[in-house]
Amino acid sequence: MRLYRLVLALVLVGATTALAHQGVTNAGVMARMENMSAAKKDIAILNDMAKSKTPFDQAKADAAKERLLTETKAVAGLFSEPHTDPKSEALPKIWDEFDLFIAQADRAVDAMANVDTRTLDTLRESLKAANAACVQCHKTYRLD
C-alpha cells in the first residue's frame, strides 16, 4: 500500500510539473523552471524527513542537500538574463531589483549550505532557515 501511494505521488508530481512546463517556448525560462522543480523535489525530501513523513536517512539527506545547494547556486546565473515567456512565474521586478534579488539568492545559498544532515534533530533545526529563504524569495519575486 505504501509503495502504491509513493508511486501515485511521484506520478502526480511529475504530471503537475509537466503541465506547468507545457507550452514554455523560451529555453531560459524552461531552464529556470526545471531548476526550481528539481529544488522543490530535493527540499521536499528533506522536509519529509524533518516532519517524519519518511524515515531519516543521512545518506539520502546528504545527497538531497548537495543537489539543493547546486540548484540554489545556479539561481543567480539562471536569472542573469531577463528571459520571458507567458508561462513564466518570475516577476519583472527581479530585473528591476536585480541586486536585491541576488542578495536574496545568496542568503538562500548560505541557508542551504548550513543545512545540517547529521541527525534528525539538526536537520529539523537547520532546515527552518532554508525553508524561510525559499519562501521569502518566492513571496517577493514569484507570481502567486
PESULDA-V7952 format. One line per field, one symbol per residue. ss: DSSP state (h for helix, s for strand, l for the rest). phi: phi as a letter, one per 40 degrees, with the letter a starting at -180 (. if undefined). burial: + if it has 24 or more other C-alpha atoms within 12 Angstrom, else -. Layout:
BEGIN
ss = ???
phi = ???
burial = ???
END
This chain:
BEGIN
ss = lhhhhhhhhhhhhhhhhhhhhlllllhhhhhhhhhhhhhhhhhhhhhhhhlllllllhhhhhhhhhhhhhhhhhhhhhlllllllllllsllhhhhlhhhhhhhhhhhhhhhhllllllhhhhhhhhhhhhhhhhhhhhhhsll
phi = .ccdccccccccccccccccccgcbcccccccccccccccccccdccccccfcbccbdcccdccccccccccccddccbcbccbadccbccdcdccbdcccccccccccccccccbbcaccccdcccdccccccccccccbbcc
burial = --------------------+--+---+++++++++++++++++++++++-----+----++-+++++++++++++-++--+++--+++++--+------++-++++++++++++++--+--++-+++-++-++--++--+---
END
